[in-house]
Amino acid sequence: MLAARPGLTLTAAVAGAGAMLPTAVMSLVVGAAIDTSIAAGRLADLAGWIALVLGLAVVQAVASGVLNWASHTMWIHGAVSAERAVVGHAAHLGATLPKRLSTGEVVAMGSEDVYDIGNAVETFGRTIGALTSFAVVAVVLVTITPVLGVIALVGVPLAVLGIGPLLRPLHRRKEAQRERFSEVTSMGADIVAGLRILRGVGGERQHLRRFAAVNDRVRDAGVAVGRTESWLAAAEIALPGLVTVVVTWLGARLALDGAISPGELIAFYGASAFLVVPVRTATEAADAASAARVAAGRIDRLLRLAPEFGEPVEPVPLPDGPLSLAEGGLVAPAGRLTVLPPDRALAERLTGYADSDALLGGVPINGVDRAELRRRVVLVLGDDHLFAGRVGEELAAGDAVPVADAIAAADASDVIDALPEGYDAVLSERGRSVSGGQRQRLLLARALTLDPDVLVLEEPTSAVDAHTEARIVERVAALREGRTTVVLTSSPLWRNAPGARVATPDSTHLATPREGVVP
């Protein structure tokens, strides 16, 4: 991520150094002004020192403003880059994703992990400034008085190392907290998805108790993280503070003995007190890196997942026009309506969502370019989702068939008319603002707008009444005339659709309803 924005990264590093260095050398300038002007009686020289102090203040103000902008921009760059990686790869995985990761795990990546990545990237400029200012102060202190310089140079790193043992348990506890967070998110998603069923069977209280127990574990994990962070915050003050106390006491003794001047004592005190800032910044960066490491590990596991079916090495193009479907002895002729018993596994094999020996237009389905396959073959499952948004925009998946014609074929005009704003009405998440039967008809209408060469429907009318289903069967058969349509259903109405061919998965012959099913 840093390499992707070299200009921004360089700006943050320079601004970080520019924001911290003036503070680091300010006490050295004040100490020099005391010794060379006040103590020496040359008060006229104070104007130059004052001008230098003001100059340092201006540099710090400008650099701090640039650093603030650069840090926020780097946070956005880091978080957005991580989010794009997660969302992009999730879309690339398609149907493989829910088989490998839980809903809560993916939600936690988008709601928590990407922010941890952004926080780690955001600290880059300040970390560079802390390291630069520490190096400058250490060199100057060793040059002026080796004893005090060595104490500061050795003491501050030791203070940082003293904080180190707290980072490992913090990392471990944050990972445990992240696991609990993912667990409670998954459970929450499952409860919301099945809320209507839970209410129907009276299971709300039991699931509430389970959710509360998991939520308590999340809270306990958060308390454990907070306890470690409190010790870390105390160590940030106490350990560097000890270095400051030692430098101040020893410097005062040296000043009383005449080994160093009053100005040098002030310089050493200010410089040693300033060293708390880079230590705290280093601790913050280590803390952010610890959380980002956990987040990056989880995102990395997602990015390492590969689709179950990758792109074929030498894709075979599909023939133009309607396409036939065949698997074993089962054949769905091109341009016809074929009715099969309900079988989701078969539907996924016929459309390339599962490993299959199926032939599409005489071509092995696993040898077809995935983009072409998804464009020409559409699968609609009984539990597919509608996305939140305006109804008209949600239904316009394609423009091959006008939305109004698709709505009429799915007998969903009454659904649109019942919505307060018609096509401009906003659906809730997963279309929960409409009933199951209404959602099923809208899903069918969305698929019909694509007018694919092959449309495979699994129980497309299981949630509607018989009269509505009869109208849907007749209209879909008319709209899809000349296109290949496969309906996997137990409904007799689809078997009696005009021109329908009925088959069983192990059949070698397709029969009309009047001829019966020949195995």
TORGU-708276 format. One line per 5 residues: for each residue z, x negated, y negated of C-alpha. Coordinates in nm, 2 decimals, decimal comma. Layout:
// TORGU-708276
Z:X:Y | ...
***
This chain:
// TORGU-708276
0,00:0,00:0,00 | 0,08:-0,29:-0,24 | -0,26:-0,45:-0,16 | -0,44:-0,13:-0,22 | -0,34:-0,13:-0,59
-0,33:-0,50:-0,69 | -0,34:-0,43:-1,06 | -0,05:-0,19:-1,05 | 0,14:-0,42:-0,82 | 0,09:-0,72:-1,06
0,19:-0,51:-1,36 | 0,51:-0,40:-1,19 | 0,60:-0,75:-1,10 | 0,53:-0,89:-1,45 | 0,71:-0,60:-1,62
1,01:-0,64:-1,38 | 1,04:-1,00:-1,48 | 1,00:-0,92:-1,85 | 1,26:-0,65:-1,83 | 1,53:-0,87:-1,67
1,47:-1,22:-1,80 | 1,57:-1,14:-2,16 | 1,91:-1,01:-2,04 | 1,95:-1,31:-1,82 | 1,89:-1,57:-2,10
2,06:-1,37:-2,38 | 2,41:-1,51:-2,31 | 2,26:-1,86:-2,29 | 2,10:-1,81:-2,64 | 2,42:-1,68:-2,78
2,62:-1,98:-2,64 | 2,36:-2,22:-2,79 | 2,39:-2,04:-3,12 | 2,77:-2,08:-3,12 | 2,76:-2,45:-3,04
2,47:-2,56:-3,27 | 2,53:-2,33:-3,57 | 2,88:-2,18:-3,59 | 3,08:-2,47:-3,43 | 2,86:-2,73:-3,61
2,90:-2,55:-3,95 | 2,52:-2,50:-3,99 | 2,53:-2,12:-4,06 | 2,19:-2,13:-4,21 | 2,05:-2,19:-3,86
2,19:-1,86:-3,74 | 1,88:-1,68:-3,88 | 1,66:-1,85:-3,63 | 1,89:-1,76:-3,34 | 1,92:-1,40:-3,46
1,54:-1,38:-3,47 | 1,52:-1,51:-3,12 | 1,77:-1,26:-3,00 | 1,57:-0,98:-3,17 | 1,26:-1,11:-3,01
1,41:-1,10:-2,67 | 1,53:-0,75:-2,73 | 1,17:-0,64:-2,83 | 1,03:-0,81:-2,52 | 1,29:-0,64:-2,30
1,22:-0,30:-2,46 | 0,84:-0,32:-2,41 | 0,87:-0,46:-2,06 | 1,12:-0,19:-1,96 | 0,89:0,08:-2,08
0,60:-0,07:-1,88 | 0,83:-0,12:-1,58 | 0,94:0,24:-1,60 | 0,58:0,36:-1,60 | 0,47:0,12:-1,33
0,77:0,21:-1,10 | 0,70:0,58:-1,12 | 0,33:0,53:-1,06 | 0,40:0,31:-0,76 | 0,64:0,58:-0,63
0,36:0,83:-0,66 | 0,11:0,59:-0,50 | 0,34:0,51:-0,21 | 0,45:0,87:-0,14 | 0,10:1,02:-0,18
-0,06:0,75:0,03 | 0,19:0,81:0,31 | 0,14:1,19:0,28 | -0,24:1,15:0,29 | -0,21:0,94:0,60
0,02:1,20:0,77 | -0,19:1,50:0,67 | -0,52:1,33:0,74 | -0,43:1,21:1,09 | -0,26:1,54:1,17
-0,59:1,72:1,09 | -0,78:1,45:1,29 | -0,55:1,51:1,59 | -0,62:1,89:1,57 | -0,50:2,07:1,89
-0,35:1,75:2,02 | -0,08:1,74:1,76 | 0,14:2,03:1,87 | 0,13:1,90:2,23 | 0,27:1,56:2,13
0,51:1,63:1,83 | 0,73:1,92:1,74 | 0,68:2,12:1,43 | 1,01:2,00:1,28 | 0,91:1,64:1,33
0,59:1,68:1,14 | 0,76:1,88:0,87 | 1,03:1,61:0,83 | 0,76:1,35:0,78 | 0,60:1,55:0,49
0,94:1,65:0,34 | 1,15:1,34:0,38 | 0,97:1,03:0,52 | 0,70:1,01:0,26 | 0,96:1,01:-0,01
1,14:0,72:0,16 | 0,82:0,53:0,16 | 0,77:0,60:-0,21 | 1,13:0,49:-0,29 | 1,07:0,15:-0,12
0,74:0,09:-0,30 | 0,90:0,19:-0,63 | 1,17:-0,08:-0,61 | 0,91:-0,36:-0,59 | 0,89:-0,44:-0,97
1,26:-0,45:-1,01 | 1,31:-0,66:-0,71 | 1,06:-0,92:-0,84 | 1,24:-0,91:-1,18 | 1,58:-0,97:-1,00
1,45:-1,26:-0,80 | 1,29:-1,42:-1,10 | 1,58:-1,38:-1,33 | 1,82:-1,51:-1,07 | 1,61:-1,82:-1,02
1,59:-1,89:-1,39 | 1,96:-1,84:-1,45 | 2,05:-2,06:-1,15 | 1,83:-2,35:-1,27 | 1,97:-2,33:-1,63
2,33:-2,32:-1,51 | 2,29:-2,61:-1,27 | 2,12:-2,81:-1,56 | 2,41:-2,74:-1,80 | 2,70:-2,78:-1,57
2,63:-2,86:-1,20 | 2,97:-2,75:-1,08 | 2,96:-2,40:-1,23 | 2,59:-2,37:-1,15 | 2,64:-2,45:-0,79
2,92:-2,20:-0,76 | 2,70:-1,92:-0,91 | 2,39:-2,03:-0,71 | 2,58:-2,03:-0,38 | 2,83:-1,76:-0,45
2,58:-1,48:-0,54 | 2,37:-1,53:-0,23 | 2,68:-1,53:-0,02 | 2,78:-1,20:-0,19 | 2,45:-1,06:-0,09
2,49:-1,19:0,27 | 2,83:-1,03:0,27 | 2,67:-0,69:0,20 | 2,42:-0,75:0,49 | 2,65:-0,64:0,78
2,67:-0,30:0,62 | 2,29:-0,25:0,63 | 2,26:-0,24:1,01 | 2,50:0,05:1,06 | 2,35:0,22:0,76
2,01:0,19:0,92 | 2,14:0,32:1,25 | 2,32:0,62:1,09 | 2,02:0,71:0,88 | 1,81:0,72:1,19
2,06:0,95:1,36 | 2,07:1,17:1,05 | 1,69:1,18:1,06 | 1,69:1,29:1,42 | 1,94:1,57:1,35
1,73:1,68:1,05 | 1,42:1,70:1,26 | 1,61:1,90:1,52 | 1,74:2,16:1,27 | 1,40:2,19:1,11
1,23:2,25:1,45 | 1,49:2,51:1,54 | 1,46:2,68:1,20 | 1,08:2,70:1,24 | 1,12:2,85:1,59
1,37:3,11:1,47 | 1,15:3,22:1,18 | 0,84:3,24:1,41 | 1,03:3,46:1,65 | 1,25:3,66:1,41
1,09:4,00:1,48 | 1,15:3,95:1,86 | 1,51:3,83:1,80 | 1,58:4,14:1,60 | 1,43:4,35:1,87
1,65:4,21:2,15 | 1,96:4,16:1,93 | 1,96:3,79:1,95 | 2,02:3,71:1,59 | 2,39:3,63:1,62
2,34:3,40:1,91 | 2,07:3,20:1,74 | 2,27:3,20:1,42 | 2,56:3,03:1,61 | 2,32:2,78:1,76
2,16:2,70:1,43 | 2,51:2,66:1,27 | 2,61:2,42:1,54 | 2,30:2,21:1,49 | 2,35:2,23:1,11
2,71:2,10:1,15 | 2,57:1,79:1,34 | 2,33:1,73:1,05 | 2,62:1,75:0,80 | 2,83:1,51:1,01
2,54:1,27:1,03 | 2,51:1,29:0,65 | 2,88:1,23:0,60 | 2,85:0,91:0,82 | 2,56:0,79:0,61
2,76:0,86:0,29 | 3,07:0,68:0,42 | 2,86:0,36:0,49 | 2,69:0,39:0,15 | 3,03:0,42:-0,03
3,13:0,09:0,14 | 2,80:-0,06:0,03 | 2,85:0,05:-0,33 | 3,20:-0,10:-0,33 | 3,07:-0,43:-0,19
2,80:-0,44:-0,46 | 3,08:-0,46:-0,73 | 3,35:-0,65:-0,54 | 3,17:-0,94:-0,40 | 2,97:-1,04:-0,71
3,28:-0,97:-0,91 | 3,47:-1,23:-0,72 | 3,20:-1,48:-0,81 | 3,23:-1,38:-1,18 | 3,61:-1,42:-1,17
3,58:-1,77:-1,01 | 3,32:-1,88:-1,27 | 3,52:-1,75:-1,56 | 3,85:-1,90:-1,45 | 3,70:-2,24:-1,37
3,49:-2,23:-1,69 | 3,81:-2,16:-1,89 | 3,98:-2,46:-1,73 | 3,68:-2,68:-1,81 | 3,67:-2,56:-2,17
4,05:-2,63:-2,22 | 3,99:-2,98:-2,08 | 3,69:-3,03:-2,31 | 3,45:-3,07:-2,03 | 3,23:-2,79:-2,16
3,20:-2,63:-2,51 | 3,31:-2,28:-2,61 | 2,94:-2,18:-2,63 | 2,88:-2,31:-2,28 | 3,18:-2,11:-2,16
3,04:-1,79:-2,31 | 2,70:-1,87:-2,17 | 2,84:-1,92:-1,82 | 3,05:-1,60:-1,84 | 2,76:-1,39:-1,95
2,52:-1,54:-1,70 | 2,76:-1,50:-1,41 | 2,83:-1,14:-1,51 | 2,46:-1,07:-1,53 | 2,42:-1,19:-1,18
2,57:-0,86:-1,06 | 2,25:-0,69:-1,18 | 2,01:-0,88:-0,94 | 2,26:-0,84:-0,66 | 2,28:-0,47:-0,71
1,90:-0,45:-0,74 | 1,86:-0,65:-0,42 | 2,11:-0,42:-0,24 | 1,91:-0,11:-0,37 | 1,59:-0,26:-0,24
1,75:-0,34:0,10 | 1,88:0,02:0,12 | 1,54:0,16:0,03 | 1,37:-0,07:0,28 | 1,61:0,04:0,55
1,53:0,41:0,50 | 1,16:0,33:0,46 | 1,17:0,13:0,79 | 1,29:0,44:0,97 | 1,03:0,66:0,80
0,75:0,41:0,86 | 0,84:0,39:1,23 | 0,80:0,76:1,27 | 0,48:0,78:1,07 | 0,35:0,49:1,27
0,41:0,67:1,59 | 0,21:0,97:1,46 | -0,08:0,74:1,35 | -0,09:0,58:1,69 | -0,16:0,91:1,86
-0,52:0,96:1,95 | -0,70:1,29:2,01 | -0,72:1,39:2,37 | -1,09:1,38:2,34 | -1,24:1,12:2,12
-1,59:1,10:1,99 | -1,85:1,03:2,27 | -2,00:0,68:2,27 | -2,35:0,83:2,28 | -2,33:1,19:2,16
-2,60:1,43:2,30 | -2,74:1,68:2,05 | -2,72:2,04:2,13 | -3,04:2,25:2,15 | -3,11:2,48:1,86
-3,04:2,85:1,88 | -2,81:3,05:2,10 | -2,62:2,84:2,36 | -2,52:2,92:2,72 | -2,18:2,83:2,86
-2,13:2,73:3,22 | -1,84:2,60:3,43 | -1,87:2,57:3,80 | -2,03:2,90:3,92 | -1,94:3,08:3,60
-2,23:3,13:3,35 | -2,22:3,30:3,02 | -2,59:3,35:2,92 | -2,71:3,25:2,58 | -2,73:3,53:2,33
-2,53:3,77:2,54 | -2,18:3,92:2,53 | -1,98:3,81:2,84 | -1,64:3,95:2,93 | -1,39:3,76:3,14
-1,03:3,82:3,25 | -0,77:3,67:3,00 | -0,72:3,30:3,07 | -0,63:3,07:2,78 | -0,68:2,75:2,98
-1,04:2,86:3,06 | -1,10:2,95:2,69 | -0,99:2,60:2,59 | -1,20:2,43:2,86 | -1,51:2,63:2,76
-1,47:2,52:2,39 | -1,38:2,16:2,44 | -1,01:2,19:2,36 | -0,91:2,07:2,71 | -1,07:1,84:2,96
-1,36:2,02:3,12 | -1,68:1,99:3,31 | -1,83:2,28:3,12 | -2,19:2,27:3,01 | -2,29:2,39:2,66
-2,66:2,47:2,64 | -2,70:2,25:2,95 | -2,52:1,96:2,78 | -2,18:1,83:2,90 | -1,94:1,96:2,64
-1,74:1,63:2,64 | -2,07:1,45:2,54 | -2,12:1,66:2,22 | -2,04:1,52:1,88 | -1,71:1,68:1,79
-1,82:1,78:1,44 | -2,13:1,96:1,58 | -1,92:2,12:1,85 | -1,66:2,26:1,61 | -1,94:2,38:1,38
-2,13:2,57:1,65 | -1,85:2,68:1,88 | -1,55:2,87:1,75 | -1,24:2,96:1,95 | -1,00:3,24:1,83
-0,67:3,26:2,02 | -0,44:3,56:2,02 | -0,17:3,37:1,83 | -0,37:3,19:1,57 | -0,24:3,19:1,21
-0,34:3,30:0,87 | -0,26:3,06:0,59 | -0,08:3,16:0,28 | -0,31:3,24:-0,02 | -0,54:3,51:-0,15
-0,69:3,73:0,12 | -1,05:3,69:0,01 | -1,03:3,31:0,00 | -0,85:3,30:0,33 | -1,11:3,51:0,51
-1,41:3,32:0,37 | -1,41:3,05:0,63 | -1,79:3,06:0,62 | -2,07:3,22:0,43 | -2,31:3,30:0,71
-2,18:3,65:0,72 | -2,04:3,82:0,40 | -1,67:3,88:0,41 | -1,72:4,26:0,35 | -1,95:4,28:0,66
-1,70:4,08:0,87 | -1,42:4,31:0,75 | -1,62:4,61:0,85 | -1,71:4,47:1,19 | -1,34:4,40:1,25
-1,25:4,75:1,13 | -1,01:4,60:0,88 | -1,12:4,78:0,57 | -0,80:4,99:0,58 | -0,60:4,66:0,58
-0,77:4,55:0,26 | -0,73:4,89:0,10 | -0,36:4,90:0,18 | -0,30:4,57:0,00 | -0,19:4,61:-0,37
-0,46:4,39:-0,51 | -0,72:4,42:-0,24 | -0,90:4,09:-0,18 | -0,69:3,93:-0,45 | -0,36:4,01:-0,28
-0,16:3,70:-0,17 | -0,07:3,67:0,20 | 0,26:3,52:0,29 | 0,30:3,22:0,52 | 0,12:3,27:0,85
0,02:3,62:0,73 | 0,37:3,76:0,80 | 0,32:4,02:0,52 | 0,09:4,22:0,75 | 0,15:4,37:1,09
0,05:4,21:1,42 | -0,25:4,44:1,46 | -0,36:4,39:1,10 | -0,33:4,01:1,13 | -0,54:4,02:1,45
-0,82:4,20:1,28 | -0,82:3,97:0,98 | -0,83:3,67:1,22 | -1,14:3,82:1,39 | -1,30:3,89:1,05
-1,24:3,53:0,94 | -1,41:3,40:1,26 | -1,71:3,64:1,21 | -1,79:3,50:0,87 | -1,88:3,17:1,04
-2,14:3,34:1,26 | -2,12:3,05:1,51 | -2,37:3,01:1,79 | -2,09:3,06:2,04 | -1,78:3,27:1,97
-1,50:3,27:2,22 | -1,22:3,53:2,17 | -0,90:3,55:2,36 | -0,74:3,90:2,36 | -0,88:3,98:2,01
-0,77:4,35:2,01 | -0,45:4,34:2,22 | -0,24:4,47:1,92 | -0,46:4,76:1,80 | -0,48:5,12:1,92
-0,76:5,23:2,15 | -0,96:5,42:1,88 | -0,96:5,11:1,65 | -1,04:4,88:1,95 | -1,34:5,10:2,04
-1,48:5,07:1,69 | -1,43:4,70:1,69 | -1,60:4,65:2,02 | -1,91:4,85:1,91 | -1,94:4,68:1,57
-1,88:4,32:1,69 | -2,13:4,37:1,97 | -2,38:4,49:1,71 | -2,30:4,21:1,46 | -2,32:3,94:1,73
-2,64:4,06:1,89 | -2,85:3,76:1,98 | -2,55:3,53:1,97 | -2,34:3,40:2,25 | -2,00:3,58:2,26
-1,73:3,54:2,53 | -1,43:3,77:2,53 | -1,14:3,70:2,76 | -0,95:4,02:2,78 | -0,80:4,28:3,02
-0,93:4,57:2,80 | -1,18:4,80:2,98 | -1,33:4,89:2,64 | -1,48:4,54:2,61 | -1,62:4,56:2,96
-1,81:4,88:2,86 | -1,94:4,73:2,54 | -2,32:4,77:2,48 | -2,50:4,50:2,67 | -2,18:4,34:2,80
-2,19:4,12:3,11 | -1,88:4,11:3,32 | -1,77:3,81:3,52 | -1,47:3,64:3,69 | -1,40:3,27:3,66
-1,51:3,20:4,01 | -1,82:3,43:4,01 | -2,17:3,30:4,08 | -2,33:3,62:3,95 | -2,29:3,82:3,63
-2,30:4,19:3,66 | -2,33:4,48:3,42 | -2,04:4,72:3,42 | -2,24:4,97:3,62 | -2,30:4,71:3,90
-1,94:4,60:3,92 | -1,80:4,25:3,94 | -1,94:4,04:4,21 | -1,72:3,74:4,31
***
